Amino acid sequence: MVALSDVQPVRDIDASRGARIDVRHVSHRFALKGEALPVLDDISLSVEPGECVALLGPSGCGKSTLLRLIAGLEKPTLGTLHADDAPITGPDPSRVVVFQDPTLFPWRTVRDNVGLGPQAQRAGRRARKTDDAHSVERRIDATLELVGLSAFAHAYPHQLSGGMAQRAALARALVNDPALLVLDEPFGKLDSLTRIRMQGELVRLWQAARFSVLLVTHDVEEALYVANRVFVFSERPARIVAEIHNDAPYPRHRDDPKLVALRRDVLARLGLDA
């Protein structure tokens, strides 16, 4: 495993592999019992290539809905979304989502779960070459090593701890070489110590692979520990009430006075400073 202290600051990393995301004047509502339920209200934001951005706000405010729109799983009621200047009209392999639950197939080993995407892509090709198969296997092995699960490649999900299962879910996303990794409360169900470790793992993986990251969370400390920028959302229907720029160097320390001051600022904007 690579120590966090061995990872270079993000400013030194080539960000060319990451996607640029543009959200412009997006509003969204659901139909509920014959009435329109507003969820998002005129949201505009961007994610630069190779940047890590957090969406922070109260539970149920609409953050996950925006995530689904960016992933192409739904279409907005109003507004536009683009990935690298191309309209987002549906899901795309370059934008991979990791949800709060790992959702691993219990009858498949960790290795087989991680390899689902590349194996499906290879099986869908008409011409199946031996060197393609070898390339896929090497990529799966390299990704398992990256997340520290090589020794558990042949374990089954029920044999993993919560943190290990979520690492397997991250590996399943990373093996597809995404341009954008979309994370919907990925550590929300983990115990506090495992959550802290996984936040560090996320920073390490992001800096090693140079993709863009969009993290949805309601944990203020998590957002400030991980992200370059934090968009603070209001209660539903979500509006952006603040954009926080976080230039604290990596690796970050939770008791850094700069992060402590930013935390106070964010809590005040959420009306929680008391």
C-alpha positions, 0 to 999 in steps of 0.5 A: 500500500502507498502511504498518504505521505508518499502522494504528491499534492494535487497541483503537481498531478497531470489532470488531463485524464479527468472530465470537465463537468458543467451544470447550468441553471438546472432545476428538477422536480418530481411528480408526487401524488399528482403534484410537482415536488421541487428538488433542485432550484437553478443549480449552476456549477462546474468541475474542472478536469482532475478536480475533487468537488464535494456537494454538501448539504442537509439529508434529503435536500437534493444532492443525490438527485443532482448526482443522478442527473450528472451520471445520466441516470435521469434528465433534468426538468430544466437546464443543461448538463455537459461532460467535456462540452458534450451534452449528458443524455444518458449513462456513460462508462466514463462516468462511474457511480459508487453508491452508499451500499457496495452492492457486490454480488454475493456469489462472486469473488472479490476479483470477479466482482471487480472484473464485471465491467471489463469482462462484460465489455470484452464479451460484447466484442465480436473479435475476442483476442487472447491478448485482450483477455490478458490485458483485462486480467492485468488491469483487474490485478493492478486495481486490486493492488491499488485498493489493497485487496490483492490478498482477498481477491478470491474472498466472497463479500460475506468474508469482508469487513464494511470498509473492505467491501466499499474498497471492492466497490471502488475497485469495481469503479476504478477498473473501468478507468473513469474520467469522473468518479461520482460518489453518493455518500460512499462511507455513510454506513461505515463506523467512524474509524473505518470512515476516516481511513476510507477518506484517506484511501479516496484521496490516495486513489484520486491522486494516483489515478487523476480522474475527476471526483464529485462527492455527495456528503452531509459530513462537513469534515469529510468534505473539507478533508477531501475536496478542492471545492465545496458547494454548500446546498440549502434545504430542499429545493436545493440552492447553492448558498456558498462555494468554498475554495479549499487550498489546504495542501495534501496530505491534510490534517483534521486539526489544521487551523485552516480546515477548522476555520473553514468548518466554522464557516460552513457550519455558519452557512448551514445555520449550525454555528450555534 
